[in-house]
Amino acid sequence: MNATDSIAGRADPEGAGGQNDQEFPDVPQTVDVGVAAGDGAQRCGLIAIVGKPNVGKSTLLNALVGQKISITSRKAQTTRHRITGIRTLTDGQGGGTQFVFVDTPGFQTKHSAALNKSLNKTVMGAIDGVDLVLFVVEAGSFTLADAKVLSLLKPGTPTLLIANKLDTVHRRAEIAPWLRDMQERHPFAEFVPMSAKNPKDVQRLLQICEQYLPVQPWWYSEDELTDRSEKFLASEVVREKLFRLTGDELPYTSTVIIEKFEEEKSKQHNRMVRIAATIVVERDGHKAMVIGDKGERLKRIGTEARQELEKLMDAKVFLELWVKVRSGWADDEARVRSFGYE
């Protein structure tokens, strides 16, 4: 077994069967990622990250890009937009590989509200015309929700089975028969058991993805990390803190609208940004929940969001938060579009 096969294998019955009677091996020492030829050639391609809600897609995107650009939360359906993350690895000779990742919302099967229809439309659009698909599931698990997402994938597009959260699997010998079962469900190009929290696993995945990207000029400059604006990232950061600090009490239909995003001159700071954001909830009870006792929860949401935005934007940030009730907005197609959903 070579180094690559110990973390990822060609997805065929023989490849999976080789792991059947032994514990799945640990990830090997990492190797440098880059164009193997080292001749200044450039590779570039589009990679869609798909899966049901809450399987770790956004965490994986952030790890692949090398910096947080997509919000993460234990609450299902945190991601709502098609978010592009960019990672460029150079070979020192003007070439290298540019990975353009698309993190999608988890495909919704339980509800038919206008918001969910918009999210599912985003998923369908993201997997059309990409060079590679990363189908993310929890290692050792396959549910009806996973099957629904898998049914959307086109056989003609190379697809890697990303068995995420491998660190939570205690008996790794059980992974091999599960992998064989997964191969019968879809013609995966390769299977990659991993943990998005393990840097060695992430670097190995980059090396595997590189093989599927065409030789062509890069689409973005070397230092770009995302095609989303700072205003968009501000709304995402506030929404992440909102969900993390309210737990399961607050419905996922709550959203954040940026009312003002202005850069101002400052003698004290190299850069200063003033942001006003509105947290939109569906009921008065939700509003009270977000504000908290004597406004403490809203204050904490604002403080944590501001601190993270200052790091992301390398600026002094002044953040003002408001909470408003807009009943039934997630079922109103016009309002869903007005709030920035496709």
GUDOBA-389840 format. One record per residue (C-alpha): x, y, z; residue in one letter. Coordinates in Angstrom, 1 decimal, always signed. Example, Ala and Ser with C-alpha at 12.3 -4.5 7.8 and 13.67 -1.06 7.14 Angstrom:
// GUDOBA-389840
<east = +12.3 | north = -4.5 | up = +7.8 | resn = A>
<east = +13.7 | north = -1.1 | up = +7.1 | resn = S>
//
This chain:
// GUDOBA-389840
<east = +0.0 | north = +0.0 | up = +0.0 | resn = M>
<east = +1.5 | north = +3.4 | up = -1.0 | resn = N>
<east = +1.3 | north = +6.6 | up = +1.0 | resn = A>
<east = -1.7 | north = +8.0 | up = -0.8 | resn = T>
<east = -3.7 | north = +4.7 | up = -0.6 | resn = D>
<east = -3.4 | north = +4.7 | up = +3.2 | resn = S>
<east = -5.7 | north = +7.7 | up = +3.4 | resn = I>
<east = -7.5 | north = +7.6 | up = +0.1 | resn = A>
<east = -8.2 | north = +4.6 | up = -2.2 | resn = G>
<east = -9.5 | north = +4.1 | up = -5.7 | resn = R>
<east = -13.1 | north = +3.3 | up = -5.1 | resn = A>
<east = -13.4 | north = -0.2 | up = -6.3 | resn = D>
<east = -14.4 | north = -3.4 | up = -4.4 | resn = P>
<east = -10.8 | north = -4.7 | up = -4.3 | resn = E>
<east = -9.5 | north = -1.4 | up = -3.0 | resn = G>
<east = -12.0 | north = -1.2 | up = -0.2 | resn = A>
<east = -11.7 | north = -4.9 | up = +0.6 | resn = G>
<east = -8.0 | north = -4.6 | up = +1.4 | resn = G>
<east = -8.9 | north = -2.8 | up = +4.6 | resn = Q>
<east = -11.4 | north = -5.4 | up = +5.8 | resn = N>
<east = -9.4 | north = -7.3 | up = +8.3 | resn = D>
<east = -7.3 | north = -4.6 | up = +9.9 | resn = Q>
<east = -7.9 | north = -1.3 | up = +11.6 | resn = E>
<east = -8.0 | north = +1.6 | up = +9.1 | resn = F>
<east = -4.4 | north = +3.0 | up = +9.2 | resn = P>
<east = -3.6 | north = +6.4 | up = +10.5 | resn = D>
<east = -2.8 | north = +9.3 | up = +8.2 | resn = V>
<east = +0.8 | north = +9.2 | up = +6.9 | resn = P>
<east = +3.3 | north = +12.0 | up = +7.2 | resn = Q>
<east = +2.3 | north = +14.9 | up = +5.0 | resn = T>
<east = +4.0 | north = +15.7 | up = +1.7 | resn = V>
<east = +4.3 | north = +18.9 | up = -0.2 | resn = D>
<east = +1.3 | north = +19.8 | up = -2.4 | resn = V>
<east = +1.9 | north = +21.3 | up = -5.8 | resn = G>
<east = +2.1 | north = +20.6 | up = -9.5 | resn = V>
<east = +4.2 | north = +17.5 | up = -9.7 | resn = A>
<east = +6.0 | north = +18.5 | up = -12.8 | resn = A>
<east = +7.3 | north = +21.7 | up = -11.3 | resn = G>
<east = +7.6 | north = +23.2 | up = -14.7 | resn = D>
<east = +5.7 | north = +26.4 | up = -14.1 | resn = G>
<east = +2.4 | north = +25.0 | up = -15.3 | resn = A>
<east = -0.8 | north = +26.3 | up = -13.8 | resn = Q>
<east = -3.7 | north = +24.1 | up = -12.8 | resn = R>
<east = -7.1 | north = +25.5 | up = -11.8 | resn = C>
<east = -10.6 | north = +24.1 | up = -11.4 | resn = G>
<east = -13.9 | north = +24.3 | up = -9.6 | resn = L>
<east = -14.6 | north = +21.9 | up = -6.7 | resn = I>
<east = -18.1 | north = +21.6 | up = -5.2 | resn = A>
<east = -18.5 | north = +20.5 | up = -1.5 | resn = I>
<east = -21.9 | north = +18.9 | up = -1.1 | resn = V>
<east = -23.7 | north = +17.0 | up = +1.6 | resn = G>
<east = -26.7 | north = +17.0 | up = +4.0 | resn = K>
<east = -26.9 | north = +19.7 | up = +6.7 | resn = P>
<east = -24.4 | north = +19.6 | up = +9.5 | resn = N>
<east = -21.8 | north = +17.1 | up = +8.2 | resn = V>
<east = -18.9 | north = +19.5 | up = +8.4 | resn = G>
<east = -18.9 | north = +21.1 | up = +4.9 | resn = K>
<east = -18.1 | north = +24.6 | up = +6.1 | resn = S>
<east = -15.4 | north = +23.4 | up = +8.5 | resn = T>
<east = -13.9 | north = +21.5 | up = +5.7 | resn = L>
<east = -14.0 | north = +24.5 | up = +3.4 | resn = L>
<east = -12.3 | north = +26.7 | up = +6.0 | resn = N>
<east = -9.6 | north = +24.0 | up = +6.5 | resn = A>
<east = -9.0 | north = +23.7 | up = +2.7 | resn = L>
<east = -8.7 | north = +27.4 | up = +2.2 | resn = V>
<east = -6.5 | north = +27.8 | up = +5.3 | resn = G>
<east = -8.6 | north = +30.6 | up = +6.8 | resn = Q>
<east = -12.2 | north = +31.0 | up = +8.1 | resn = K>
<east = -14.4 | north = +32.2 | up = +5.3 | resn = I>
<east = -17.6 | north = +30.2 | up = +5.9 | resn = S>
<east = -19.4 | north = +30.2 | up = +9.2 | resn = I>
<east = -19.7 | north = +27.0 | up = +11.3 | resn = T>
<east = -22.2 | north = +26.1 | up = +13.9 | resn = S>
<east = -23.7 | north = +22.9 | up = +15.5 | resn = R>
<east = -27.0 | north = +24.1 | up = +14.3 | resn = K>
<east = -28.1 | north = +22.4 | up = +11.0 | resn = A>
<east = -28.4 | north = +24.5 | up = +7.9 | resn = Q>
<east = -26.1 | north = +27.3 | up = +9.0 | resn = T>
<east = -24.7 | north = +27.8 | up = +5.4 | resn = T>
<east = -27.2 | north = +29.5 | up = +3.1 | resn = R>
<east = -25.2 | north = +30.8 | up = +0.2 | resn = H>
<east = -22.9 | north = +29.5 | up = -2.4 | resn = R>
<east = -19.5 | north = +30.5 | up = -1.0 | resn = I>
<east = -16.4 | north = +30.4 | up = -3.0 | resn = T>
<east = -13.1 | north = +29.7 | up = -1.2 | resn = G>
<east = -9.8 | north = +29.9 | up = -3.0 | resn = I>
<east = -6.5 | north = +28.2 | up = -2.2 | resn = R>
<east = -3.5 | north = +28.8 | up = -4.4 | resn = T>
<east = -0.4 | north = +26.6 | up = -3.9 | resn = L>
<east = +2.6 | north = +27.7 | up = -5.9 | resn = T>
<east = +5.5 | north = +25.7 | up = -7.2 | resn = D>
<east = +8.1 | north = +28.5 | up = -7.0 | resn = G>
<east = +8.3 | north = +28.8 | up = -10.8 | resn = Q>
<east = +5.2 | north = +30.8 | up = -11.6 | resn = G>
<east = +3.0 | north = +27.8 | up = -11.6 | resn = G>
<east = +1.1 | north = +25.7 | up = -9.2 | resn = G>
<east = -2.5 | north = +24.8 | up = -8.4 | resn = T>
<east = -5.5 | north = +27.0 | up = -7.7 | resn = Q>
<east = -8.4 | north = +25.3 | up = -6.0 | resn = F>
<east = -11.7 | north = +27.1 | up = -6.2 | resn = V>
<east = -14.0 | north = +25.5 | up = -3.7 | resn = F>
<east = -17.8 | north = +26.0 | up = -3.5 | resn = V>
<east = -19.4 | north = +25.3 | up = -0.1 | resn = D>
<east = -23.2 | north = +24.8 | up = -0.5 | resn = T>
<east = -26.1 | north = +24.7 | up = +1.9 | resn = P>
<east = -27.1 | north = +21.3 | up = +3.2 | resn = G>
<east = -29.9 | north = +20.0 | up = +0.9 | resn = F>
<east = -33.2 | north = +20.3 | up = +2.7 | resn = Q>
<east = -35.8 | north = +17.5 | up = +2.5 | resn = T>
<east = -38.0 | north = +18.2 | up = +5.5 | resn = K>
<east = -39.6 | north = +21.5 | up = +4.6 | resn = H>
<east = -40.9 | north = +23.3 | up = +1.5 | resn = S>
<east = -40.7 | north = +26.9 | up = +2.6 | resn = A>
<east = -39.5 | north = +29.5 | up = +0.1 | resn = A>
<east = -36.1 | north = +29.8 | up = +1.9 | resn = L>
<east = -35.5 | north = +26.0 | up = +1.7 | resn = N>
<east = -36.4 | north = +26.0 | up = -2.0 | resn = K>
<east = -33.9 | north = +28.8 | up = -2.5 | resn = S>
<east = -31.2 | north = +26.8 | up = -0.6 | resn = L>
<east = -31.8 | north = +23.7 | up = -2.6 | resn = N>
<east = -31.7 | north = +25.7 | up = -5.9 | resn = K>
<east = -28.3 | north = +26.9 | up = -4.8 | resn = T>
<east = -27.1 | north = +23.3 | up = -4.2 | resn = V>
<east = -28.3 | north = +22.3 | up = -7.7 | resn = M>
<east = -26.5 | north = +25.2 | up = -9.3 | resn = G>
<east = -23.3 | north = +24.6 | up = -7.5 | resn = A>
<east = -22.8 | north = +21.0 | up = -8.8 | resn = I>
<east = -23.4 | north = +21.9 | up = -12.4 | resn = D>
<east = -20.3 | north = +22.4 | up = -14.5 | resn = G>
<east = -17.7 | north = +21.7 | up = -11.8 | resn = V>
<east = -14.5 | north = +19.7 | up = -12.3 | resn = D>
<east = -14.8 | north = +17.7 | up = -9.1 | resn = L>
<east = -17.4 | north = +17.0 | up = -6.4 | resn = V>
<east = -16.6 | north = +16.3 | up = -2.7 | resn = L>
<east = -19.5 | north = +14.4 | up = -1.3 | resn = F>
<east = -19.2 | north = +14.7 | up = +2.5 | resn = V>
<east = -20.8 | north = +12.2 | up = +4.9 | resn = V>
<east = -20.0 | north = +11.2 | up = +8.4 | resn = E>
<east = -17.6 | north = +8.3 | up = +8.4 | resn = A>
<east = -19.6 | north = +5.0 | up = +8.9 | resn = G>
<east = -23.0 | north = +6.6 | up = +8.4 | resn = S>
<east = -25.4 | north = +6.9 | up = +5.5 | resn = F>
<east = -28.9 | north = +8.3 | up = +6.0 | resn = T>
<east = -31.9 | north = +9.0 | up = +3.8 | resn = L>
<east = -30.8 | north = +12.7 | up = +3.8 | resn = A>
<east = -27.4 | north = +11.6 | up = +2.5 | resn = D>
<east = -29.1 | north = +9.5 | up = -0.2 | resn = A>
<east = -31.2 | north = +12.4 | up = -1.3 | resn = K>
<east = -28.0 | north = +14.5 | up = -1.9 | resn = V>
<east = -26.2 | north = +11.6 | up = -3.6 | resn = L>
<east = -29.1 | north = +11.2 | up = -6.0 | resn = S>
<east = -28.4 | north = +14.7 | up = -7.3 | resn = L>
<east = -24.9 | north = +13.9 | up = -8.4 | resn = L>
<east = -24.2 | north = +13.3 | up = -12.1 | resn = K>
<east = -22.2 | north = +10.1 | up = -12.9 | resn = P>
<east = -20.0 | north = +12.1 | up = -15.5 | resn = G>
<east = -18.5 | north = +14.3 | up = -12.8 | resn = T>
<east = -15.6 | north = +12.8 | up = -10.8 | resn = P>
<east = -16.8 | north = +12.5 | up = -7.2 | resn = T>
<east = -14.7 | north = +11.8 | up = -4.1 | resn = L>
<east = -16.4 | north = +10.2 | up = -1.1 | resn = L>
<east = -15.3 | north = +12.3 | up = +1.9 | resn = I>
<east = -15.8 | north = +10.2 | up = +5.0 | resn = A>
<east = -15.5 | north = +13.1 | up = +7.5 | resn = N>
<east = -15.3 | north = +13.1 | up = +11.3 | resn = K>
<east = -13.1 | north = +9.9 | up = +11.2 | resn = L>
<east = -11.8 | north = +11.0 | up = +14.6 | resn = D>
<east = -15.3 | north = +10.1 | up = +16.1 | resn = T>
<east = -15.1 | north = +6.5 | up = +14.8 | resn = V>
<east = -13.8 | north = +4.3 | up = +17.6 | resn = H>
<east = -13.7 | north = +1.0 | up = +15.7 | resn = R>
<east = -12.0 | north = +1.8 | up = +12.4 | resn = R>
<east = -12.2 | north = -1.8 | up = +11.2 | resn = A>
<east = -15.9 | north = -1.2 | up = +10.6 | resn = E>
<east = -15.1 | north = +1.5 | up = +8.0 | resn = I>
<east = -13.9 | north = -1.0 | up = +5.3 | resn = A>
<east = -17.2 | north = -2.8 | up = +4.8 | resn = P>
<east = -19.0 | north = +0.5 | up = +5.0 | resn = W>
<east = -16.8 | north = +1.8 | up = +2.2 | resn = L>
<east = -17.6 | north = -1.2 | up = +0.0 | resn = R>
<east = -21.3 | north = -0.6 | up = +0.6 | resn = D>
<east = -20.9 | north = +3.1 | up = -0.4 | resn = M>
<east = -19.1 | north = +2.1 | up = -3.6 | resn = Q>
<east = -22.2 | north = +0.1 | up = -4.6 | resn = E>
<east = -24.3 | north = +3.3 | up = -4.2 | resn = R>
<east = -22.3 | north = +5.5 | up = -6.6 | resn = H>
<east = -19.2 | north = +5.2 | up = -8.8 | resn = P>
<east = -17.0 | north = +7.3 | up = -6.6 | resn = F>
<east = -13.5 | north = +8.0 | up = -8.1 | resn = A>
<east = -11.9 | north = +7.7 | up = -4.7 | resn = E>
<east = -12.8 | north = +7.5 | up = -1.1 | resn = F>
<east = -11.1 | north = +9.7 | up = +1.5 | resn = V>
<east = -11.7 | north = +8.9 | up = +5.2 | resn = P>
<east = -10.5 | north = +11.9 | up = +7.1 | resn = M>
<east = -11.1 | north = +14.6 | up = +9.8 | resn = S>
<east = -11.4 | north = +18.2 | up = +8.6 | resn = A>
<east = -9.7 | north = +19.1 | up = +11.9 | resn = K>
<east = -6.6 | north = +17.2 | up = +11.1 | resn = N>
<east = -4.1 | north = +19.3 | up = +9.0 | resn = P>
<east = -2.4 | north = +16.3 | up = +7.6 | resn = K>
<east = -5.7 | north = +14.9 | up = +6.3 | resn = D>
<east = -6.5 | north = +18.3 | up = +4.8 | resn = V>
<east = -3.2 | north = +18.5 | up = +3.0 | resn = Q>
<east = -3.6 | north = +15.0 | up = +1.7 | resn = R>
<east = -7.0 | north = +15.9 | up = +0.3 | resn = L>
<east = -5.6 | north = +18.8 | up = -1.5 | resn = L>
<east = -3.0 | north = +16.6 | up = -3.1 | resn = Q>
<east = -5.8 | north = +14.2 | up = -4.3 | resn = I>
<east = -8.0 | north = +17.0 | up = -5.6 | resn = C>
<east = -5.1 | north = +18.4 | up = -7.6 | resn = E>
<east = -5.0 | north = +15.4 | up = -9.9 | resn = Q>
<east = -8.6 | north = +16.1 | up = -11.1 | resn = Y>
<east = -8.0 | north = +19.8 | up = -12.0 | resn = L>
<east = -7.2 | north = +20.8 | up = -15.6 | resn = P>
<east = -4.1 | north = +22.6 | up = -16.7 | resn = V>
<east = -5.2 | north = +26.2 | up = -17.3 | resn = Q>
<east = -4.5 | north = +29.7 | up = -16.1 | resn = P>
<east = -5.6 | north = +30.7 | up = -12.6 | resn = W>
<east = -8.9 | north = +32.6 | up = -12.3 | resn = W>
<east = -7.9 | north = +34.6 | up = -9.2 | resn = Y>
<east = -4.8 | north = +36.4 | up = -8.0 | resn = S>
<east = -2.5 | north = +34.4 | up = -5.8 | resn = E>
<east = -3.5 | north = +36.1 | up = -2.5 | resn = D>
<east = -7.3 | north = +36.0 | up = -2.9 | resn = E>
<east = -9.2 | north = +33.8 | up = -0.5 | resn = L>
<east = -12.9 | north = +34.3 | up = -1.5 | resn = T>
<east = -15.0 | north = +36.0 | up = -4.1 | resn = D>
<east = -17.4 | north = +37.2 | up = -1.4 | resn = R>
<east = -17.4 | north = +40.9 | up = -0.2 | resn = S>
<east = -16.4 | north = +42.0 | up = +3.3 | resn = E>
<east = -20.0 | north = +43.1 | up = +3.8 | resn = K>
<east = -21.3 | north = +39.6 | up = +3.1 | resn = F>
<east = -18.7 | north = +38.1 | up = +5.4 | resn = L>
<east = -19.8 | north = +40.6 | up = +8.1 | resn = A>
<east = -23.4 | north = +39.3 | up = +8.0 | resn = S>
<east = -22.1 | north = +35.7 | up = +8.1 | resn = E>
<east = -19.9 | north = +36.3 | up = +11.2 | resn = V>
<east = -22.8 | north = +38.0 | up = +13.1 | resn = V>
<east = -25.1 | north = +35.1 | up = +12.1 | resn = R>
<east = -22.6 | north = +32.5 | up = +13.3 | resn = E>
<east = -22.3 | north = +34.2 | up = +16.7 | resn = K>
<east = -26.1 | north = +34.5 | up = +16.9 | resn = L>
<east = -26.6 | north = +30.8 | up = +16.4 | resn = F>
<east = -23.7 | north = +29.7 | up = +18.6 | resn = R>
<east = -24.9 | north = +31.9 | up = +21.5 | resn = L>
<east = -28.6 | north = +30.9 | up = +21.3 | resn = T>
<east = -28.1 | north = +27.2 | up = +20.8 | resn = G>
<east = -31.1 | north = +25.2 | up = +19.6 | resn = D>
<east = -33.6 | north = +27.7 | up = +21.0 | resn = E>
<east = -33.5 | north = +30.0 | up = +18.0 | resn = L>
<east = -35.0 | north = +28.7 | up = +14.6 | resn = P>
<east = -32.5 | north = +28.6 | up = +11.8 | resn = Y>
<east = -34.8 | north = +30.9 | up = +9.8 | resn = T>
<east = -33.4 | north = +33.8 | up = +11.7 | resn = S>
<east = -31.1 | north = +35.9 | up = +9.5 | resn = T>
<east = -28.8 | north = +39.0 | up = +9.5 | resn = V>
<east = -29.1 | north = +42.0 | up = +7.2 | resn = I>
<east = -26.3 | north = +44.6 | up = +6.9 | resn = I>
<east = -27.9 | north = +48.0 | up = +6.9 | resn = E>
<east = -24.6 | north = +50.0 | up = +6.7 | resn = K>
<east = -21.0 | north = +49.1 | up = +5.9 | resn = F>
<east = -18.8 | north = +52.2 | up = +5.6 | resn = E>
<east = -15.1 | north = +52.7 | up = +5.8 | resn = E>
<east = -14.0 | north = +55.9 | up = +7.5 | resn = E>
<east = -10.8 | north = +57.8 | up = +7.9 | resn = K>
<east = -9.0 | north = +57.6 | up = +11.2 | resn = S>
<east = -5.9 | north = +59.2 | up = +12.6 | resn = K>
<east = -5.6 | north = +56.4 | up = +15.2 | resn = Q>
<east = -6.1 | north = +53.4 | up = +13.0 | resn = H>
<east = -4.8 | north = +52.4 | up = +9.6 | resn = N>
<east = -8.3 | north = +51.3 | up = +8.7 | resn = R>
<east = -11.7 | north = +51.8 | up = +10.4 | resn = M>
<east = -15.0 | north = +50.3 | up = +9.4 | resn = V>
<east = -18.5 | north = +51.1 | up = +10.8 | resn = R>
<east = -21.2 | north = +48.4 | up = +10.4 | resn = I>
<east = -24.9 | north = +48.5 | up = +11.4 | resn = A>
<east = -26.7 | north = +45.1 | up = +11.2 | resn = A>
<east = -30.2 | north = +43.9 | up = +11.8 | resn = T>
<east = -31.0 | north = +40.5 | up = +13.2 | resn = I>
<east = -34.3 | north = +39.4 | up = +11.8 | resn = V>
<east = -36.4 | north = +36.9 | up = +13.8 | resn = V>
<east = -39.9 | north = +35.6 | up = +13.3 | resn = E>
<east = -41.5 | north = +36.1 | up = +16.8 | resn = R>
<east = -41.4 | north = +38.5 | up = +19.7 | resn = D>
<east = -40.2 | north = +35.6 | up = +21.9 | resn = G>
<east = -37.2 | north = +35.1 | up = +19.6 | resn = H>
<east = -36.4 | north = +38.8 | up = +19.9 | resn = K>
<east = -36.4 | north = +38.6 | up = +23.6 | resn = A>
<east = -34.2 | north = +35.5 | up = +23.5 | resn = M>
<east = -31.6 | north = +37.2 | up = +21.2 | resn = V>
<east = -31.5 | north = +40.3 | up = +23.4 | resn = I>
<east = -31.2 | north = +38.4 | up = +26.6 | resn = G>
<east = -31.4 | north = +39.6 | up = +30.2 | resn = D>
<east = -30.7 | north = +43.4 | up = +30.3 | resn = K>
<east = -29.3 | north = +43.0 | up = +26.7 | resn = G>
<east = -26.4 | north = +40.8 | up = +27.8 | resn = E>
<east = -26.7 | north = +38.2 | up = +25.1 | resn = R>
<east = -27.0 | north = +40.8 | up = +22.2 | resn = L>
<east = -24.0 | north = +42.6 | up = +23.7 | resn = K>
<east = -22.0 | north = +39.3 | up = +23.7 | resn = R>
<east = -23.0 | north = +38.5 | up = +20.1 | resn = I>
<east = -21.8 | north = +42.0 | up = +19.1 | resn = G>
<east = -18.6 | north = +41.8 | up = +21.0 | resn = T>
<east = -17.6 | north = +38.4 | up = +19.6 | resn = E>
<east = -18.6 | north = +39.3 | up = +16.1 | resn = A>
<east = -16.6 | north = +42.6 | up = +16.2 | resn = R>
<east = -13.5 | north = +40.9 | up = +17.5 | resn = Q>
<east = -13.5 | north = +38.3 | up = +14.8 | resn = E>
<east = -14.3 | north = +40.9 | up = +12.1 | resn = L>
<east = -11.3 | north = +43.0 | up = +13.2 | resn = E>
<east = -9.1 | north = +40.0 | up = +12.6 | resn = K>
<east = -10.6 | north = +39.1 | up = +9.3 | resn = L>
<east = -10.5 | north = +42.7 | up = +7.9 | resn = M>
<east = -7.4 | north = +43.9 | up = +9.7 | resn = D>
<east = -9.3 | north = +47.0 | up = +10.8 | resn = A>
<east = -10.9 | north = +48.7 | up = +13.7 | resn = K>
<east = -14.5 | north = +47.8 | up = +13.6 | resn = V>
<east = -17.5 | north = +49.5 | up = +15.2 | resn = F>
<east = -20.5 | north = +47.2 | up = +15.1 | resn = L>
<east = -24.1 | north = +48.2 | up = +15.9 | resn = E>
<east = -26.8 | north = +45.5 | up = +16.2 | resn = L>
<east = -30.6 | north = +45.7 | up = +16.1 | resn = W>
<east = -33.2 | north = +43.0 | up = +16.4 | resn = V>
<east = -36.5 | north = +43.1 | up = +14.4 | resn = K>
<east = -39.4 | north = +40.8 | up = +14.0 | resn = V>
<east = -40.5 | north = +39.8 | up = +10.5 | resn = R>
<east = -43.1 | north = +37.0 | up = +10.8 | resn = S>
<east = -43.2 | north = +34.5 | up = +8.0 | resn = G>
<east = -40.3 | north = +35.9 | up = +6.0 | resn = W>
<east = -38.9 | north = +32.4 | up = +5.2 | resn = A>
<east = -42.2 | north = +31.5 | up = +3.5 | resn = D>
<east = -42.3 | north = +34.7 | up = +1.4 | resn = D>
<east = -40.4 | north = +34.3 | up = -1.9 | resn = E>
<east = -40.2 | north = +38.0 | up = -2.5 | resn = A>
<east = -38.8 | north = +38.7 | up = +1.0 | resn = R>
<east = -36.4 | north = +35.8 | up = +0.7 | resn = V>
<east = -35.0 | north = +37.4 | up = -2.4 | resn = R>
<east = -34.9 | north = +40.9 | up = -0.9 | resn = S>
<east = -32.8 | north = +39.5 | up = +2.0 | resn = F>
<east = -30.2 | north = +38.4 | up = -0.6 | resn = G>
<east = -31.0 | north = +34.8 | up = -1.2 | resn = Y>
<east = -30.8 | north = +33.5 | up = -4.8 | resn = E>
//
